[in-house]
Amino acid sequence: MQMPLSLQQAVERELGGASAQEVRRAALALSRRYREKGAPDGESFLTSEAEMRAYAVFRMPGTYAALVRALELGCAAGLAPVRTLTDVGCGSGSALWAVRTVFPGLERAHLLEREAGMLALARRLFAGETGCAADFAQGDMRSAPLPPAELVTASYALGELRPEEAEALLPRLWEAAQGALLLVEPGTPEGHARLRRWASALRALGARVLAPCPAGTQDCPLGETDFCAFTARVERTRLHRFLKEGERGFEDESFAFLLAAREAGAPPPGRVLRRPRVHSGFVELTLCREGAVRPAKVTRRDPSFKRARKADDGDPWEET
Ligand SMILES: C[S@@+](CC[C@H](N)C(=O)[O-])C[C@H]1O[C@@H](n2cnc3c(N)ncnc32)[C@H](O)[C@@H]1O
C-alpha cells in the first residue's frame, strides 16, 4: 500500500528547503523521545516545524496504511460507506486521506488538532483536493466541540492523553459518532490494553464492536501478557528510503484498533491474529473465534488450505 500520489507529492513539496540531514535529525529526535518517555501524557511532542515535517515523511505513510487496513477490515464486518467525518488529534491528516481512499464519496470532514503548525500542515497537504469540504479547527479534543459525523476517528491520538482524560472523552466521541467510531493505537501491549478498556466502556454505552473482535466476543480472551495487533505493509518511496537509510522497499506498520458502531453489522465468526506461518504442506494460524484464541493447523487436504496460505493477520476467518 502507498499513500495517494497527490499526497506523496504534497509531502515532498513540504520538504522544500529542508535538507535530508535536518529532516532525519528531527525524526530521530522525535522517535527517541517517544521511545524514552512513551506517550506524552498530556504534553506535546510535536512542536518544531522540522518535527512536524518529519512526522509527515516518516509516520504519515504508516498511520495512513493502518487506517486504510482498519477501515477495510471494518467494511468486511459491515461498516457502511460514510459521507461525513470528524477526526480528533488529526496531526498531518492521515485519517482524512485514508477515509477518502476507502470511501471516495466522503463529502465533508472536520479535523481537530491542538498544534497550530500541525494543523496548518494538514491544511496545506489537502489544499489541492476537490470534492470534499474539509475544515481544520485548532482546539483541544478534551474540550472542543465535536461536530456529529457518520464516522468519528482518533488515530494514534487518545493514547497521548492521560488514561482518565481519554476515558472521559469516550462518551463525547461516541455521542458524535452517528454511525461508527474508529480508534487506532500503536500495535503494542499498551496500545491493545487501552483499546480493551475502551471497548468495555463503549459497550456499556450501547456500542457494538464490528472489528477486530469476532462475532459474539464480549470479553477479550487474551491474557494480560498477550496482545492483539495487526500489520499494514507500506511501500517506501525513493525519498522515504533515502531519508530512512533503509534498504528494504517496504515497512510494516504494527497497529491495534477498535471499530465500534451503532448497528450490529456482520462481524466474521473468526479472525486471523498473527502472521500465518506457511510450511510446505501446512499452514499454522492463530485464530480468535468462539471467545478463545487457539492455534490451528491447516493441511493440504483441508478445503481452506489455499485461503490459509494467502491469509494475512487481521483477515476474517470462516471454516469451510
Ligand atoms: C501521534 S499524532 C497522530 C496524528 C494522526 N492522527 C495520525 O494518525 O497520523 C497525535 C496528534 O494528536 C495531537 N494531540 C495530542 N493531544 C491533543 C489534544 N488534547 N487535543 C487535540 N490534539 C491533540 C498531537 O498534537 C498530534 O498531532
The ligand as an SDF file (V2000), in Angstrom:
LIG
                    3D

 27 29  0  0  0  0  0  0  0  0999 V2000
    0.8230   10.7750   17.1020 C   0  0  0  0  0  0  0  0  0  0  0  0
   -0.0200   12.0960   16.3880 S   0  0  0  0  0  0  0  0  0  0  0  0
   -1.2430   11.2730   15.3810 C   0  0  0  0  0  0  0  0  0  0  0  0
   -1.6680   12.1190   14.2370 C   0  0  0  0  0  0  0  0  0  0  0  0
   -2.6720   11.4810   13.2680 C   0  0  0  0  0  0  0  0  0  0  0  0
   -3.9410   11.2450   13.9050 N   0  0  0  0  0  0  0  0  0  0  0  0
   -2.1210   10.2220   12.6500 C   0  0  0  0  0  0  0  0  0  0  0  0
   -2.7120    9.1600   12.8420 O   0  0  0  0  0  0  0  0  0  0  0  0
   -1.1160   10.2920   11.9360 O   0  0  0  0  0  0  0  0  0  0  0  0
   -1.0320   12.7150   17.7000 C   0  0  0  0  0  0  0  0  0  0  0  0
   -1.6400   14.0560   17.3970 C   0  0  0  0  0  0  0  0  0  0  0  0
   -2.6040   14.3640   18.4140 O   0  0  0  0  0  0  0  0  0  0  0  0
   -2.4580   15.7280   18.7350 C   0  0  0  0  0  0  0  0  0  0  0  0
   -2.9800   15.9330   20.1020 N   0  0  0  0  0  0  0  0  0  0  0  0
   -2.4620   15.4550   21.2550 C   0  0  0  0  0  0  0  0  0  0  0  0
   -3.2150   15.8600   22.2960 N   0  0  0  0  0  0  0  0  0  0  0  0
   -4.2340   16.5900   21.7810 C   0  0  0  0  0  0  0  0  0  0  0  0
   -5.3530   17.2630   22.3410 C   0  0  0  0  0  0  0  0  0  0  0  0
   -5.5430   17.2540   23.6520 N   0  0  0  0  0  0  0  0  0  0  0  0
   -6.2260   17.9020   21.5270 N   0  0  0  0  0  0  0  0  0  0  0  0
   -6.0170   17.9050   20.1830 C   0  0  0  0  0  0  0  0  0  0  0  0
   -4.9770   17.2960   19.5880 N   0  0  0  0  0  0  0  0  0  0  0  0
   -4.0930   16.6450   20.3740 C   0  0  0  0  0  0  0  0  0  0  0  0
   -0.9610   15.9730   18.6400 C   0  0  0  0  0  0  0  0  0  0  0  0
   -0.6610   17.3450   18.5130 O   0  0  0  0  0  0  0  0  0  0  0  0
   -0.6050   15.1710   17.3980 C   0  0  0  0  0  0  0  0  0  0  0  0
   -0.7280   15.9190   16.2340 O   0  0  0  0  0  0  0  0  0  0  0  0
  1  2  1  0
  2  3  1  0
  2 10  1  0
  3  4  1  0
  4  5  1  0
  5  6  1  0
  5  7  1  0
  7  8  2  0
  7  9  1  0
 10 11  1  0
 11 12  1  0
 11 26  1  0
 12 13  1  0
 13 14  1  0
 13 24  1  0
 14 15  1  0
 14 23  1  0
 15 16  2  0
 16 17  1  0
 17 18  1  0
 17 23  2  0
 18 19  1  0
 18 20  2  0
 20 21  1  0
 21 22  2  0
 22 23  1  0
 24 25  1  0
 24 26  1  0
 26 27  1  0
M  CHG  2   2   1   9  -1
M  END
$$$$
